[in-house]
Amino acid sequence: MTETWWPDRGRDFKGNRGADARFVRQVLRDQDASLRTRGAETRDYVLAELKIQGSNDVVAHEVKPDNIEFWKKRLPEAWEAFSTAEPAAIEGTPLKELPLLGADRAVLLGQHGIYTIEQLRDAPAHVLARFGIGARDLQKAAVAYLATQGGEAPETAASAPAKVRRKPGPKPGTRRAKAAEVEGATAQ
């Protein structure tokens, strides 16, 4: 997906032009509703993102009913492109169908571009590292879920190859191991 930035018709505090802008829709956690319900509530936010040309820094402002006319007047091309854009169709199994996946974690995955169980299954290690503890287990759960949905049974501990266990005793190559070998040889 390419990012389209539109010229900002407004001016900065010094009266200079030179910013680009766009509107984006994001699903974020609603702090007030989450506190009221004691759960993880989310809602859609429309944000006006502004960035100075030549910089990677972005400032986001929430578009609300009381300021929408300001943004429409300041960024008419960007608003037109945003309001007429078709939402991107996402193919696959939605994350909400994955058992034991909380709403907070689903929102976090969505913010990083993972919207389906298939995308979670195929996510590379460097992307999973952003999600902290339990991300690998979540990916394994996605693999197991998709395997059961496809008719194939997921690999279980019983079907996995048995691990070879080392005999109890000192670690090979250490002084204790050599002493045990000498004792074993003298006992025979």
C-alpha positions, -999 to 999 in steps of 0.1 A, spaced: 0 0 0 14 34 -10 11 64 13 -5 94 -3 3 128 13 -16 159 2 -3 195 5 -15 214 36 -32 247 29 -25 259 64 6 277 77 28 270 106 33 294 135 59 313 115 36 316 85 55 291 64 39 264 42 57 231 36 37 205 54 19 175 39 -12 158 54 -35 129 51 -65 114 69 -63 78 83 -87 56 102 -73 36 131 -89 13 156 -74 22 190 -83 15 226 -109 38 241 -96 46 275 -128 60 289 -150 32 278 -124 6 290 -125 21 325 -163 22 326 -167 -14 315 -135 -27 331 -126 -44 298 -107 -36 266 -130 -14 245 -119 -1 211 -133 24 186 -126 38 152 -107 71 152 -103 94 122 -69 112 124 -55 140 105 -17 133 102 6 162 94 43 161 86 68 187 76 83 180 41 116 163 44 109 150 79 97 116 92 80 131 122 42 129 121 17 148 143 -18 133 145 -49 152 155 -82 135 161 -110 146 138 -141 153 159 -176 166 150 -167 200 163 -135 204 142 -144 184 110 -152 216 90 -118 231 99 -101 200 85 -123 198 54 -114 234 46 -77 231 54 -72 198 36 -99 195 9 -80 172 -15 -70 149 14 -105 148 28 -120 140 -6 -96 112 -12 -102 98 24 -140 101 22 -143 84 -12 -118 57 -6 -130 21 -5 -119 2 26 -93 -23 18 -107 -58 17 -89 -82 40 -91 -118 31 -86 -145 57 -99 -156 91 -104 -126 115 -83 -125 146 -114 -124 168 -120 -161 160 -87 -171 176 -94 -185 211 -78 -168 240 -68 -137 220 -78 -106 240 -91 -74 225 -60 -54 235 -37 -79 218 -59 -79 187 -58 -41 185 -20 -42 189 -16 -67 161 -39 -46 139 -17 -15 145 12 -35 131 -7 -47 101 -18 -81 113 -55 -85 108 -60 -122 101 -50 -155 117 -32 -163 84 -11 -131 87 -2 -140 123 8 -175 112 31 -161 85 45 -132 105 84 -132 106 103 -133 139 113 -96 138 76 -86 137 66 -110 165 94 -95 186 74 -63 189 46 -80 208 67 -92 237 62 -123 258 38 -148 244 40 -138 208 55 -171 197 29 -190 216 2 -169 199 17 -178 165 17 -215 175 -20 -211 185 -27 -196 151 -10 -225 133 -29 -250 154 -62 -232 149 -58 -231 111 -47 -267 110 -79 -278 128 -100 -256 105 -84 -271 74 -92 -307 86 -56 -315 95 -48 -323 131 -22 -301 146 10 -318 157 7 -328 194 32 -340 219 22 -376 213 28 -373 175 60 -353 178 93 -372 177 105 -382 211 134 -362 226 166 -381 233 175 -377 269 210 -379 283 216 -404 310 219 -388 344 254 -382 355 282 -358 350 285 -337 319 308 -354 293 343 -340 290 344 -326 326 367 -337 354 338 -355 372 331 -375 340 367 -385 337 368 -395 374 337 -416 369 353 -433 339 384 -441 360 362 -454 389 342 -475 364 374 -490 349 389 -498 383 357 -514 395 358 -539 367 
